[in-house]
């Protein structure tokens, strides 16, 4: 576990305090409301944007990969707030990869196999601990968080292979994990949502549910939302270019449906899906396009567009009201397993 300096603890406390202020106060501190493409950024998100603009910290893509990984874990620890309570946390291996099981106080028999975000380059079991605890506690399903191989050490399709192996392991060992093998879900945020979308299409049998949080759906091109939200809104075009360059072995790989689920020829057999999209996100349009393709293919899909939200809200459940509300909606879907 990454340790925190006194400065990092102070910065985290400041972020938590500011995001705990009433909306009206946040709006006054955040300045004139930001409106783009008919959407208005929430006061909470606008506070985060303003804080990021004033921060001296370099962007992840400006750091060596090991330093960027440490920075993400450190920032997640600094701002996560009080840990959501669960009945049990267990370290294990899933499909040969390190994993961590979170068991809720009152388990309902469902199990979510979760893959963290971080552009296939960053992220860890620690960076997404609060997210997984929240989903377990609020959704009543156990959550198995899987630490898949990262790029550039392990490029595409290594993460896909790990995700499929971990889900198959979870299905084979579901009863040992306190779950019903027929009530397995797959989910993740950003890059983890990308991996989850692939598992939800190609695993046999497919999961009962896919929980996709602002997933990357198309690495072959840049959709219009890249132009609208190119910079400033936490996830930037330069960040995505950095992630893509580390993850893909070449441009041709971006046209592989295992890297770009939107390009799959047939989505008709995919899992029932809940797809959450952030309004102020370069990935917005490809997420909406993927939801539309699932619907056209006859898949039972619910698309939730959180217009005022930023990419990354899954990691803010301990500090932000609107982020927690968005993720609580996703957790409610877990109760249908």
Secondary structure, DSSP 4 states (H G I P E B T S, - for coil): -----HHHHHHHHHHHHHHTS-HHHHHHHH-SPPEETTEE--HHHHHHHHHHHH--PPPGGGS-HHHHHHHHHHHHHHH--SPPP-SEEEEEEETTEEEEEEE-TT--S-EEEEE--STTTS--TTTTHHHHHHHHHHH-SEEEEE----TTTS-TTHHHHHHHHHHHHHHHTTGGGT--TTSEEEEEETHHHHHHHHHHHHSSSPPSEEEEES----SSS--HHHHHTSSSSSS-HHHHHHHHHHH-SSGGGGGSTTT-GGG-S--TTPPPEEEEEEEESTTHHHHHHHHHHHHHTT--EEEEEEEEEETTGGGGTTT-HHHHHHHHHHHHHHTT-
